[in-house]
Amino acid sequence: MQMSSIVKTTADVLFPFILIYGFYIIIHGHLTPGGGFQGGAILASGVLLLLLAYKYAESTNVVRQVVMKSLESTGLLLFIIAALSAMMLGAGFFFNWLSPGGILFGDIVAYGSGTANLNTGGLIPIMNIAVGIEVVGAISVILLALLSGIKEKI
Amino acid sequence: MRRNLSIIITILMVGMLGVIVTGLTFGDPGEHPMDRYFIENSQIESGANNVVAAVLFDYRGFDTLGEAAVLFTAALGVSLVLRKRRDD
């Protein structure tokens, strides 16, 4: 069934805002409630909005299954590499070696409650981003596989 | 004969479950020493302001790795079951 142009326009307008909100949740995962899983689910809900508003063949021009599968694999690989990277320095698996004074996300966090600094956390933001990439890929793959069976009258 | 046996086994198992459930105490969990430890030290040790993120990605990193692997396997299974057949 073809959706009305109201639904399509609403999906077009809302899609970038949903993406921005999902990226915000992922990147601020070590400061505010949320994180990789939640932000990835929000991003995947934007993908679902596109899939529901448009026909399946139309929306697969934007949301390609190959891209989503590679995002899924890339996220899991990035997570494992981030976990293994501590072992190259002689520390244990999952050791947060970037946390105090590293190059990236290395600021020292002030003890107690206070204003949040995005440049803290060490490996935690990197792992959040990796998990977010993996979740958006995995849920999009599941949605694409499930919605490909819908019978559409053209 | 088998019917009676199965009824007896069912009653026995329900009774065991009842004994276990009524023996448990619900609510008011005792304070574990790790609770206070996470709240007081996670900011210094992991560098993250969010204690939940510190527990998820630092203290319990293996759990998150397993979750990610489970999600990966789920997507793999769904795309394997619902793949396009070559004959249609």
gemmi code that builds the backbone of each chain (N, CA, C; Angstrom):
import gemmi

chains = {
    "A": [
        ("MET", (0.838, -1.198, 0.000), (0.000, 0.000, 0.000), (0.872, 1.245, 0.000)),
        ("GLN", (0.489, 2.187, -0.845), (1.264, 3.423, -0.918), (0.878, 4.362, 0.217)),
        ("MET", (1.887, 4.863, 0.925), (1.596, 5.815, 1.988), (1.262, 7.180, 1.391)),
        ("SER", (0.515, 7.962, 2.167), (0.142, 9.293, 1.673), (1.350, 10.227, 1.722)),
        ("SER", (1.222, 11.356, 1.025), (2.366, 12.270, 0.964), (2.594, 12.974, 2.293)),
        ("ILE", (1.572, 12.995, 3.154), (1.760, 13.560, 4.498), (2.776, 12.715, 5.268)),
        ("VAL", (2.585, 11.393, 5.192), (3.495, 10.492, 5.908), (4.903, 10.602, 5.345)),
        ("LYS", (4.998, 10.672, 4.013), (6.334, 10.754, 3.401), (7.040, 12.042, 3.788)),
        ("THR", (6.292, 13.172, 3.763), (6.920, 14.450, 4.116), (7.339, 14.462, 5.577)),
        ("THR", (6.492, 13.911, 6.444), (6.846, 13.853, 7.862), (8.094, 13.002, 8.079)),
        ("ALA", (8.170, 11.880, 7.371), (9.351, 11.030, 7.504), (10.595, 11.751, 7.012)),
        ("ASP", (10.456, 12.494, 5.885), (11.605, 13.242, 5.367), (12.083, 14.292, 6.356)),
        ("VAL", (11.108, 14.994, 6.991), (11.497, 16.065, 7.913), (12.095, 15.479, 9.181)),
        ("LEU", (11.521, 14.379, 9.678), (11.946, 13.845, 10.977), (13.238, 13.036, 10.898)),
        ("PHE", (13.543, 12.483, 9.735), (14.680, 11.545, 9.643), (16.003, 12.171, 10.100)),
        ("PRO", (16.404, 13.386, 9.605), (17.679, 13.943, 10.102), (17.676, 14.233, 11.592)),
        ("PHE", (16.527, 14.647, 12.136), (16.496, 14.944, 13.571), (16.654, 13.666, 14.395)),
        ("ILE", (16.061, 12.586, 13.925), (16.223, 11.305, 14.630), (17.683, 10.870, 14.581)),
        ("LEU", (18.329, 11.082, 13.425), (19.751, 10.724, 13.323), (20.584, 11.556, 14.289)),
        ("ILE", (20.314, 12.867, 14.343), (21.089, 13.742, 15.240), (20.888, 13.314, 16.691)),
        ("TYR", (19.648, 13.001, 17.059), (19.384, 12.586, 18.436), (20.089, 11.279, 18.768)),
        ("GLY", (20.081, 10.343, 17.820), (20.769, 9.069, 18.046), (22.265, 9.257, 18.211)),
        ("PHE", (22.862, 10.098, 17.340), (24.298, 10.357, 17.477), (24.615, 11.045, 18.800)),
        ("TYR", (23.721, 11.952, 19.212), (23.929, 12.630, 20.504), (23.931, 11.614, 21.647)),
        ("ILE", (22.958, 10.695, 21.625), (22.876, 9.703, 22.701), (24.118, 8.826, 22.718)),
        ("ILE", (24.613, 8.458, 21.516), (25.794, 7.585, 21.471), (27.025, 8.322, 21.982)),
        ("ILE", (27.236, 9.554, 21.484), (28.492, 10.242, 21.797), (28.521, 10.684, 23.261)),
        ("HIS", (27.364, 11.043, 23.831), (27.334, 11.433, 25.227), (27.049, 10.245, 26.139)),
        ("GLY", (27.367, 9.037, 25.696), (27.020, 7.856, 26.470), (27.716, 7.785, 27.809)),
        ("HIS", (28.930, 8.364, 27.913), (29.650, 8.287, 29.183), (29.326, 9.449, 30.108)),
        ("LEU", (28.418, 10.343, 29.687), (28.069, 11.480, 30.542), (26.604, 11.457, 30.971)),
        ("THR", (25.725, 11.142, 30.046), (24.289, 11.206, 30.313), (23.701, 9.801, 30.200)),
        ("PRO", (22.480, 9.609, 30.678), (21.827, 8.314, 30.477), (21.739, 7.959, 28.997)),
        ("GLY", (21.936, 6.713, 28.711), (21.965, 6.270, 27.320), (23.283, 5.596, 27.040)),
        ("GLY", (23.611, 5.471, 25.791), (24.847, 4.808, 25.416), (24.721, 4.204, 24.037)),
        ("GLY", (25.609, 3.263, 23.770), (25.664, 2.701, 22.428), (24.409, 1.950, 22.035)),
        ("PHE", (23.901, 1.104, 22.926), (22.722, 0.301, 22.594), (21.504, 1.190, 22.343)),
        ("GLN", (21.286, 2.154, 23.246), (20.094, 2.988, 23.143), (20.163, 3.892, 21.923)),
        ("GLY", (21.332, 4.526, 21.716), (21.468, 5.400, 20.561), (21.371, 4.637, 19.252)),
        ("GLY", (21.929, 3.442, 19.215), (21.813, 2.620, 18.013), (20.376, 2.244, 17.723)),
        ("ALA", (19.606, 1.972, 18.794), (18.188, 1.651, 18.592), (17.429, 2.861, 18.060)),
        ("ILE", (17.803, 4.075, 18.523), (17.142, 5.284, 18.013), (17.468, 5.474, 16.532)),
        ("LEU", (18.731, 5.291, 16.167), (19.108, 5.401, 14.756), (18.356, 4.386, 13.908)),
        ("ALA", (18.223, 3.160, 14.424), (17.504, 2.133, 13.682), (16.022, 2.465, 13.567)),
        ("SER", (15.478, 3.202, 14.560), (14.072, 3.612, 14.441), (13.903, 4.621, 13.314)),
        ("GLY", (14.924, 5.469, 13.060), (14.868, 6.348, 11.900), (14.853, 5.563, 10.604)),
        ("VAL", (15.657, 4.510, 10.543), (15.662, 3.634, 9.371), (14.292, 2.986, 9.183)),
        ("LEU", (13.684, 2.565, 10.313), (12.358, 1.944, 10.241), (11.316, 2.939, 9.730)),
        ("LEU", (11.451, 4.212, 10.127), (10.519, 5.236, 9.646), (10.597, 5.365, 8.132)),
        ("LEU", (11.823, 5.373, 7.607), (11.967, 5.440, 6.146), (11.366, 4.210, 5.481)),
        ("LEU", (11.618, 3.037, 6.085), (11.135, 1.793, 5.476), (9.612, 1.732, 5.469)),
        ("LEU", (8.985, 2.306, 6.518), (7.520, 2.251, 6.575), (6.882, 3.304, 5.683)),
        ("ALA", (7.534, 4.462, 5.541), (6.905, 5.539, 4.776), (6.996, 5.285, 3.277)),
        ("TYR", (8.110, 4.733, 2.841), (8.294, 4.517, 1.410), (8.119, 3.048, 1.081)),
        ("LYS", (8.052, 2.793, -0.210), (8.000, 1.393, -0.635), (9.358, 0.750, -0.401)),
        ("TYR", (9.344, -0.576, -0.263), (10.586, -1.276, 0.094), (11.665, -1.050, -0.953)),
        ("ALA", (11.280, -1.116, -2.232), (12.275, -0.963, -3.292), (12.820, 0.459, -3.330)),
        ("GLU", (11.968, 1.428, -2.959), (12.448, 2.816, -2.947), (13.413, 3.061, -1.790)),
        ("SER", (13.058, 2.540, -0.609), (13.877, 2.858, 0.554), (15.183, 2.090, 0.558)),
        ("THR", (15.257, 0.976, -0.174), (16.542, 0.268, -0.201), (17.572, 1.005, -1.043)),
        ("ASN", (17.139, 2.060, -1.788), (18.149, 2.882, -2.449), (18.945, 3.686, -1.436)),
        ("VAL", (18.298, 4.048, -0.317), (18.979, 4.818, 0.725), (19.607, 3.875, 1.741)),
        ("VAL", (18.822, 2.904, 2.226), (19.278, 1.973, 3.252), (19.641, 0.662, 2.569)),
        ("ARG", (20.901, 0.515, 2.241), (21.319, -0.704, 1.545), (21.662, -1.796, 2.550)),
        ("GLN", (21.284, -3.026, 2.195), (21.517, -4.119, 3.129), (23.003, -4.442, 3.252)),
        ("VAL", (23.741, -4.255, 2.148), (25.175, -4.543, 2.200), (25.864, -3.574, 3.153)),
        ("VAL", (25.459, -2.290, 3.085), (26.058, -1.283, 3.969), (25.760, -1.618, 5.415)),
        ("MET", (24.512, -2.032, 5.689), (24.134, -2.322, 7.074), (24.864, -3.551, 7.597)),
        ("LYS", (25.029, -4.560, 6.721), (25.773, -5.749, 7.166), (27.216, -5.403, 7.468)),
        ("SER", (27.826, -4.549, 6.625), (29.221, -4.196, 6.899), (29.339, -3.299, 8.117)),
        ("LEU", (28.325, -2.439, 8.370), (28.339, -1.637, 9.599), (28.312, -2.535, 10.829)),
        ("GLU", (27.465, -3.564, 10.776), (27.337, -4.501, 11.890), (28.669, -5.165, 12.200)),
        ("SER", (29.301, -5.694, 11.132), (30.585, -6.377, 11.346), (31.654, -5.399, 11.809)),
        ("THR", (31.640, -4.181, 11.216), (32.646, -3.189, 11.592), (32.532, -2.802, 13.058)),
        ("GLY", (31.307, -2.640, 13.541), (31.119, -2.272, 14.936), (31.661, -3.316, 15.885)),
        ("LEU", (31.343, -4.580, 15.619), (31.822, -5.640, 16.519), (33.345, -5.745, 16.463)),
        ("LEU", (33.911, -5.616, 15.234), (35.372, -5.677, 15.110), (36.025, -4.519, 15.839)),
        ("LEU", (35.438, -3.313, 15.701), (36.012, -2.142, 16.369), (35.980, -2.310, 17.880)),
        ("PHE", (34.885, -2.902, 18.382), (34.765, -3.146, 19.822), (35.846, -4.106, 20.300)),
        ("ILE", (36.040, -5.196, 19.551), (37.034, -6.190, 19.979), (38.443, -5.617, 19.854)),
        ("ILE", (38.673, -4.806, 18.790), (40.003, -4.203, 18.635), (40.274, -3.216, 19.763)),
        ("ALA", (39.245, -2.435, 20.141), (39.416, -1.497, 21.257), (39.699, -2.242, 22.548)),
        ("ALA", (39.064, -3.422, 22.715), (39.328, -4.199, 23.919), (40.713, -4.825, 23.874)),
        ("LEU", (41.143, -5.239, 22.664), (42.450, -5.893, 22.547), (43.599, -4.901, 22.583)),
        ("SER", (43.301, -3.610, 22.298), (44.390, -2.644, 22.167), (45.128, -2.454, 23.479)),
        ("ALA", (44.459, -2.734, 24.604), (45.156, -2.619, 25.880), (46.192, -3.723, 26.036)),
        ("MET", (45.951, -4.880, 25.395), (46.885, -6.000, 25.555), (48.203, -5.736, 24.842)),
        ("MET", (48.141, -4.869, 23.780), (49.391, -4.559, 23.088), (50.333, -3.754, 23.971)),
        ("LEU", (49.763, -3.037, 24.942), (50.585, -2.235, 25.843), (50.959, -2.998, 27.102)),
        ("GLY", (50.594, -4.258, 27.165), (50.983, -5.059, 28.309), (49.973, -5.087, 29.423)),
        ("ALA", (48.856, -4.384, 29.257), (47.823, -4.408, 30.287), (46.834, -5.534, 29.983)),
        ("GLY", (45.808, -5.649, 30.808), (44.846, -6.723, 30.635), (43.825, -6.407, 29.570)),
        ("PHE", (43.069, -7.427, 29.194), (41.949, -7.265, 28.272), (40.955, -6.277, 28.866)),
        ("PHE", (40.485, -5.335, 28.032), (39.504, -4.321, 28.446), (40.075, -3.268, 29.392)),
        ("PHE", (41.387, -3.195, 29.552), (41.923, -2.158, 30.435), (41.767, -0.791, 29.770)),
        ("ASN", (41.327, 0.190, 30.560), (41.018, 1.524, 30.037), (42.297, 2.356, 30.037)),
        ("TRP", (43.174, 2.100, 29.033), (44.489, 2.722, 29.070), (44.470, 4.161, 28.608)),
        ("LEU", (43.387, 4.607, 27.918), (43.333, 5.984, 27.440), (42.866, 6.947, 28.524)),
        ("SER", (42.365, 6.403, 29.630), (41.576, 7.241, 30.533), (42.336, 8.399, 31.178)),
        ("PRO", (43.424, 8.193, 31.935), (44.044, 9.386, 32.503), (45.156, 9.889, 31.598)),
        ("GLY", (44.925, 10.996, 30.930), (45.990, 11.640, 30.167), (46.329, 11.004, 28.852)),
        ("GLY", (45.392, 10.288, 28.224), (45.649, 9.754, 26.899), (45.501, 10.823, 25.834)),
        ("ILE", (45.691, 10.417, 24.555), (45.612, 11.396, 23.473), (44.158, 11.771, 23.238)),
        ("LEU", (43.302, 10.757, 23.217), (41.907, 10.944, 22.844), (41.045, 10.694, 24.081)),
        ("PHE", (40.084, 11.540, 24.324), (39.178, 11.412, 25.472), (39.975, 11.262, 26.764)),
        ("GLY", (41.009, 12.079, 26.930), (41.948, 11.810, 28.019), (41.931, 12.792, 29.164)),
        ("ASP", (40.986, 13.742, 29.218), (40.996, 14.698, 30.315), (40.689, 14.003, 31.635)),
        ("ILE", (41.251, 14.540, 32.695), (40.997, 13.981, 34.026), (39.664, 14.517, 34.517)),
        ("VAL", (38.805, 13.622, 34.942), (37.472, 14.031, 35.374), (37.547, 14.483, 36.827)),
        ("ALA", (36.807, 15.572, 37.125), (36.782, 16.086, 38.490), (35.908, 15.177, 39.345)),
        ("TYR", (36.362, 14.918, 40.562), (35.596, 14.024, 41.429), (34.347, 14.733, 41.925)),
        ("GLY", (33.278, 13.975, 42.034), (32.014, 14.531, 42.505), (31.170, 15.027, 41.346)),
        ("SER", (29.979, 15.545, 41.662), (29.097, 16.029, 40.609), (29.579, 17.394, 40.143)),
        ("GLY", (29.370, 17.658, 38.861), (29.814, 18.919, 38.292), (29.481, 18.953, 36.828)),
        ("THR", (29.958, 19.995, 36.135), (29.692, 20.077, 34.705), (30.458, 18.976, 33.987)),
        ("ALA", (29.810, 18.401, 32.981), (30.377, 17.249, 32.306), (31.336, 17.705, 31.219)),
        ("ASN", (32.392, 16.962, 31.058), (33.383, 17.217, 30.024), (33.331, 16.057, 29.038)),
        ("LEU", (33.142, 16.398, 27.755), (33.000, 15.326, 26.759), (34.316, 14.601, 26.528)),
        ("ASN", (35.425, 15.296, 26.782), (36.733, 14.739, 26.451), (37.284, 13.891, 27.586)),
        ("THR", (36.446, 13.086, 28.200), (36.908, 12.195, 29.257), (36.460, 10.774, 28.935)),
        ("GLY", (36.905, 9.841, 29.739), (36.360, 8.502, 29.622), (37.280, 7.487, 28.985)),
        ("GLY", (38.300, 7.932, 28.235), (39.226, 6.974, 27.662), (38.579, 6.090, 26.627)),
        ("LEU", (38.637, 4.792, 26.850), (38.114, 3.836, 25.881), (36.595, 3.761, 25.886)),
        ("ILE", (35.947, 4.281, 26.931), (34.493, 4.105, 27.058), (33.731, 4.775, 25.907)),
        ("PRO", (34.035, 6.036, 25.517), (33.328, 6.605, 24.366), (33.593, 5.853, 23.070)),
        ("ILE", (34.829, 5.362, 22.900), (35.146, 4.621, 21.676), (34.323, 3.343, 21.619)),
        ("MET", (34.222, 2.646, 22.770), (33.420, 1.423, 22.795), (31.941, 1.736, 22.616)),
        ("ASN", (31.493, 2.892, 23.149), (30.108, 3.299, 22.928), (29.831, 3.482, 21.448)),
        ("ILE", (30.750, 4.162, 20.749), (30.559, 4.392, 19.314), (30.562, 3.068, 18.562)),
        ("ALA", (31.473, 2.160, 18.951), (31.535, 0.856, 18.292), (30.238, 0.081, 18.481)),
        ("VAL", (29.734, 0.073, 19.727), (28.485, -0.653, 19.990), (27.320, 0.008, 19.256)),
        ("GLY", (27.332, 1.358, 19.174), (26.265, 2.040, 18.445), (26.258, 1.674, 16.980)),
        ("ILE", (27.438, 1.643, 16.354), (27.529, 1.240, 14.947), (27.007, -0.181, 14.774)),
        ("GLU", (27.384, -1.067, 15.712), (26.972, -2.459, 15.584), (25.468, -2.611, 15.752)),
        ("VAL", (24.879, -1.874, 16.714), (23.442, -2.022, 16.975), (22.623, -1.482, 15.809)),
        ("VAL", (23.027, -0.315, 15.258), (22.248, 0.209, 14.141), (22.345, -0.735, 12.944)),
        ("GLY", (23.526, -1.345, 12.733), (23.640, -2.297, 11.636), (22.801, -3.532, 11.858)),
        ("ALA", (22.870, -4.083, 13.075), (22.166, -5.346, 13.344), (20.653, -5.156, 13.268)),
        ("ILE", (20.126, -4.082, 13.902), (18.669, -3.898, 13.892), (18.197, -3.560, 12.484)),
        ("SER", (19.002, -2.820, 11.722), (18.593, -2.512, 10.353), (18.583, -3.759, 9.484)),
        ("VAL", (19.547, -4.640, 9.698), (19.550, -5.895, 8.939), (18.298, -6.706, 9.257)),
        ("ILE", (17.948, -6.779, 10.559), (16.755, -7.528, 10.956), (15.504, -6.896, 10.339)),
        ("LEU", (15.408, -5.544, 10.395), (14.231, -4.865, 9.847), (14.140, -5.067, 8.343)),
        ("LEU", (15.274, -4.950, 7.653), (15.257, -5.130, 6.201), (14.849, -6.546, 5.836)),
        ("ALA", (15.354, -7.527, 6.607), (14.998, -8.914, 6.298), (13.526, -9.177, 6.564)),
        ("LEU", (13.002, -8.578, 7.656), (11.597, -8.838, 7.988), (10.660, -8.109, 7.042)),
        ("LEU", (10.990, -6.849, 6.676), (10.083, -6.060, 5.855), (10.178, -6.394, 4.373)),
        ("SER", (11.157, -7.218, 3.992), (11.266, -7.547, 2.572), (10.137, -8.461, 2.126)),
        ("GLY", (9.410, -9.067, 3.068), (8.347, -9.986, 2.703), (6.997, -9.334, 2.536)),
        ("ILE", (6.926, -8.003, 2.702), (5.626, -7.325, 2.611), (5.167, -7.298, 1.156)),
        ("LYS", (3.877, -7.679, 0.962), (3.313, -7.617, -0.392), (2.821, -6.199, -0.642)),
        ("GLU", (3.380, -5.562, -1.658), (3.007, -4.184, -1.953), (2.331, -4.097, -3.302)),
        ("LYS", (1.196, -3.418, -3.297), (0.551, -3.134, -4.584), (1.112, -1.833, -5.131)),
        ("ILE", (1.511, -1.859, -6.366), (2.141, -0.673, -6.945), (1.091, 0.139, -7.705)),
    ],
    "B": [
        ("MET", (-1.133, -46.242, 35.397), (0.105, -46.350, 36.184), (1.041, -45.179, 35.892)),
        ("ARG", (1.312, -44.980, 34.564), (2.185, -43.859, 34.195), (1.526, -42.532, 34.514)),
        ("ARG", (0.185, -42.540, 34.381), (-0.550, -41.301, 34.677), (-0.397, -40.914, 36.151)),
        ("ASN", (-0.564, -41.930, 37.030), (-0.396, -41.665, 38.460), (1.018, -41.195, 38.779)),
        ("LEU", (1.989, -41.848, 38.113), (3.387, -41.473, 38.352), (3.636, -40.025, 37.956)),
        ("SER", (3.082, -39.647, 36.789), (3.321, -38.264, 36.337), (2.634, -37.264, 37.270)),
        ("ILE", (1.442, -37.641, 37.784), (0.767, -36.737, 38.724), (1.585, -36.570, 39.999)),
        ("ILE", (2.136, -37.708, 40.486), (2.950, -37.633, 41.713), (4.183, -36.779, 41.497)),
        ("ILE", (4.826, -36.959, 40.325), (6.040, -36.167, 40.039), (5.705, -34.688, 39.941)),
        ("THR", (4.551, -34.387, 39.299), (4.152, -32.977, 39.188), (3.925, -32.356, 40.551)),
        ("ILE", (3.194, -33.110, 41.432), (2.922, -32.574, 42.779), (4.227, -32.367, 43.542)),
        ("LEU", (5.158, -33.328, 43.375), (6.446, -33.208, 44.057), (7.198, -31.971, 43.600)),
        ("MET", (7.213, -31.740, 42.255), (7.973, -30.605, 41.749), (7.339, -29.290, 42.143)),
        ("VAL", (5.991, -29.247, 42.127), (5.319, -28.011, 42.562), (5.606, -27.746, 44.031)),
        ("GLY", (5.604, -28.849, 44.855), (5.924, -28.676, 46.268), (7.332, -28.177, 46.485)),
        ("MET", (8.288, -28.720, 45.698), (9.670, -28.248, 45.831), (9.780, -26.775, 45.464)),
        ("LEU", (9.077, -26.395, 44.379), (9.101, -24.992, 43.970), (8.517, -24.098, 45.054)),
        ("GLY", (7.389, -24.594, 45.667), (6.770, -23.805, 46.729), (7.697, -23.641, 47.912)),
        ("VAL", (8.405, -24.727, 48.285), (9.337, -24.626, 49.415), (10.428, -23.614, 49.107)),
        ("ILE", (10.939, -23.673, 47.859), (12.024, -22.745, 47.503), (11.525, -21.311, 47.501)),
        ("VAL", (10.333, -21.093, 46.908), (9.830, -19.723, 46.777), (9.479, -19.132, 48.134)),
        ("THR", (8.829, -19.951, 49.001), (8.455, -19.403, 50.310), (9.670, -19.211, 51.212)),
        ("GLY", (10.762, -19.917, 50.917), (11.965, -19.721, 51.709), (12.710, -18.448, 51.377)),
        ("LEU", (12.448, -17.897, 50.180), (13.181, -16.698, 49.786), (12.654, -15.479, 50.515)),
        ("THR", (13.517, -14.516, 50.720), (13.073, -13.232, 51.261), (13.098, -12.216, 50.128)),
        ("PHE", (11.955, -11.544, 49.959), (11.853, -10.548, 48.902), (11.983, -9.159, 49.494)),
        ("GLY", (12.554, -8.250, 48.718), (12.697, -6.878, 49.162), (13.793, -6.737, 50.184)),
        ("ASP", (14.205, -5.510, 50.405), (15.235, -5.163, 51.365), (16.495, -5.983, 51.171)),
        ("PRO", (17.148, -5.852, 50.004), (18.397, -6.606, 49.813), (19.508, -5.996, 50.647)),
        ("GLY", (20.326, -6.830, 51.175), (21.437, -6.342, 51.971), (22.413, -5.559, 51.109)),
        ("GLU", (23.007, -4.535, 51.682), (23.918, -3.695, 50.904), (25.231, -4.424, 50.685)),
        ("HIS", (25.554, -4.585, 49.404), (26.808, -5.236, 49.037), (27.930, -4.201, 49.121)),
        ("PRO", (29.104, -4.588, 49.555), (30.181, -3.588, 49.627), (30.562, -3.012, 48.271)),
        ("MET", (30.278, -3.764, 47.159), (30.654, -3.250, 45.844), (29.796, -2.062, 45.427)),
        ("ASP", (28.559, -1.942, 45.934), (27.689, -0.827, 45.554), (28.360, 0.507, 45.851)),
        ("ARG", (28.770, 0.655, 47.100), (29.406, 1.908, 47.515), (30.735, 2.100, 46.791)),
        ("TYR", (31.420, 0.993, 46.521), (32.713, 1.092, 45.833), (32.548, 1.684, 44.448)),
        ("PHE", (31.535, 1.182, 43.690), (31.316, 1.697, 42.338), (30.979, 3.179, 42.378)),
        ("ILE", (30.106, 3.576, 43.316), (29.681, 4.979, 43.357), (30.854, 5.881, 43.703)),
        ("GLU", (31.727, 5.436, 44.590), (32.793, 6.325, 45.045), (34.012, 6.313, 44.139)),
        ("ASN", (34.320, 5.191, 43.493), (35.597, 5.096, 42.787), (35.496, 5.056, 41.272)),
        ("SER", (34.277, 4.929, 40.706), (34.203, 4.723, 39.253), (34.639, 5.970, 38.506)),
        ("GLN", (34.426, 7.171, 39.076), (34.847, 8.384, 38.374), (36.368, 8.447, 38.260)),
        ("ILE", (37.048, 8.074, 39.313), (38.508, 8.154, 39.307), (39.088, 7.030, 38.455)),
        ("GLU", (38.549, 5.820, 38.623), (39.179, 4.672, 37.973), (38.912, 4.601, 36.482)),
        ("SER", (37.672, 4.965, 36.062), (37.360, 4.826, 34.643), (37.334, 6.154, 33.909)),
        ("GLY", (37.228, 7.271, 34.626), (37.223, 8.560, 33.955), (35.911, 8.928, 33.325)),
        ("ALA", (34.841, 8.206, 33.611), (33.538, 8.523, 33.044), (32.634, 9.053, 34.146)),
        ("ASN", (31.852, 10.081, 33.821), (30.942, 10.632, 34.829), (29.752, 9.729, 35.069)),
        ("ASN", (29.410, 8.910, 34.082), (28.243, 8.047, 34.180), (28.664, 6.702, 34.764)),
        ("VAL", (28.153, 6.394, 35.935), (28.567, 5.155, 36.606), (28.094, 3.938, 35.817)),
        ("VAL", (26.894, 4.060, 35.206), (26.368, 2.927, 34.436), (27.276, 2.617, 33.249)),
        ("ALA", (27.732, 3.678, 32.571), (28.646, 3.461, 31.445), (29.961, 2.876, 31.920)),
        ("ALA", (30.426, 3.340, 33.098), (31.665, 2.792, 33.628), (31.527, 1.311, 33.939)),
        ("VAL", (30.377, 0.913, 34.507), (30.174, -0.509, 34.815), (30.034, -1.310, 33.525)),
        ("LEU", (29.289, -0.754, 32.549), (29.028, -1.508, 31.317), (30.293, -1.731, 30.507)),
        ("PHE", (31.112, -0.693, 30.364), (32.227, -0.788, 29.430), (33.573, -0.947, 30.103)),
        ("ASP", (33.636, -0.831, 31.418), (34.932, -0.960, 32.074), (34.959, -2.142, 33.032)),
        ("TYR", (34.100, -2.103, 34.046), (34.141, -3.189, 35.030), (33.567, -4.480, 34.463)),
        ("ARG", (32.456, -4.349, 33.708), (31.798, -5.535, 33.155), (31.902, -5.532, 31.636)),
        ("GLY", (33.108, -5.356, 31.140), (33.293, -5.281, 29.695), (32.965, -6.571, 28.981)),
        ("PHE", (33.244, -7.691, 29.641), (32.971, -8.982, 29.012), (31.489, -9.185, 28.764)),
        ("ASP", (30.673, -8.655, 29.671), (29.228, -8.769, 29.520), (28.761, -8.032, 28.278)),
        ("THR", (29.314, -6.827, 28.061), (28.946, -6.053, 26.884), (29.425, -6.730, 25.615)),
        ("LEU", (30.622, -7.327, 25.681), (31.122, -8.077, 24.524), (30.177, -9.222, 24.180)),
        ("GLY", (29.692, -9.914, 25.224), (28.745, -11.001, 24.979), (27.438, -10.509, 24.406)),
        ("GLU", (26.957, -9.362, 24.905), (25.714, -8.803, 24.371), (25.863, -8.454, 22.901)),
        ("ALA", (26.994, -7.835, 22.567), (27.222, -7.459, 21.170), (27.292, -8.694, 20.289)),
        ("ALA", (27.934, -9.745, 20.810), (28.019, -10.988, 20.041), (26.648, -11.614, 19.858)),
        ("VAL", (25.803, -11.534, 20.905), (24.443, -12.084, 20.820), (23.635, -11.343, 19.759)),
        ("LEU", (23.764, -10.009, 19.757), (23.029, -9.209, 18.766), (23.508, -9.522, 17.356)),
        ("PHE", (24.814, -9.661, 17.204), (25.398, -10.016, 15.911), (24.856, -11.359, 15.435)),
        ("THR", (24.826, -12.336, 16.344), (24.342, -13.659, 15.982), (22.865, -13.636, 15.634)),
        ("ALA", (22.085, -12.793, 16.354), (20.651, -12.695, 16.068), (20.421, -12.152, 14.665)),
        ("ALA", (21.148, -11.075, 14.324), (21.000, -10.500, 12.981), (21.439, -11.497, 11.917)),
        ("LEU", (22.510, -12.228, 12.218), (23.000, -13.252, 11.285), (21.944, -14.331, 11.068)),
        ("GLY", (21.325, -14.780, 12.162), (20.313, -15.821, 12.055), (19.089, -15.364, 11.292)),
        ("VAL", (18.638, -14.130, 11.574), (17.448, -13.619, 10.873), (17.721, -13.491, 9.389)),
        ("SER", (18.884, -12.955, 9.035), (19.165, -12.784, 7.610), (19.437, -14.119, 6.938)),
        ("LEU", (19.804, -15.125, 7.732), (19.989, -16.458, 7.150), (18.651, -17.132, 6.902)),
        ("VAL", (17.715, -16.991, 7.846), (16.411, -17.643, 7.706), (15.581, -16.958, 6.631)),
        ("LEU", (15.610, -15.611, 6.611), (14.752, -14.862, 5.701), (15.497, -14.402, 4.453)),
        ("ARG", (16.451, -15.184, 3.999), (17.202, -14.764, 2.813), (16.374, -15.015, 1.554)),
        ("LYS", (16.811, -14.393, 0.484), (16.131, -14.597, -0.794), (16.526, -15.946, -1.360)),
        ("ARG", (15.489, -16.775, -1.650), (15.780, -18.065, -2.263), (16.117, -17.867, -3.721)),
        ("ARG", (16.897, -18.781, -4.244), (17.299, -18.620, -5.638), (16.181, -19.074, -6.583)),
        ("ASP", (15.269, -19.959, -6.098), (14.295, -20.536, -7.016), (13.018, -19.711, -7.131)),
        ("ASP", (12.891, -18.587, -6.419), (11.684, -17.787, -6.628), (11.995, -16.301, -6.795)),
    ],
}
model = gemmi.Model(1)
for chain_id, residues in chains.items():
    chain = gemmi.Chain(chain_id)
    for i, (resn, *xyz) in enumerate(residues, 1):
        res = gemmi.Residue()
        res.name, res.seqid = resn, gemmi.SeqId(i, " ")
        for name, pos in zip(("N", "CA", "C"), xyz):
            atom = gemmi.Atom()
            atom.name, atom.element = name, gemmi.Element(name[0])
            atom.pos, atom.b_iso = gemmi.Position(*pos), 0.0
            res.add_atom(atom)
        chain.add_residue(res)
    model.add_chain(chain)
structure = gemmi.Structure()
structure.add_model(model)
structure.setup_entities()
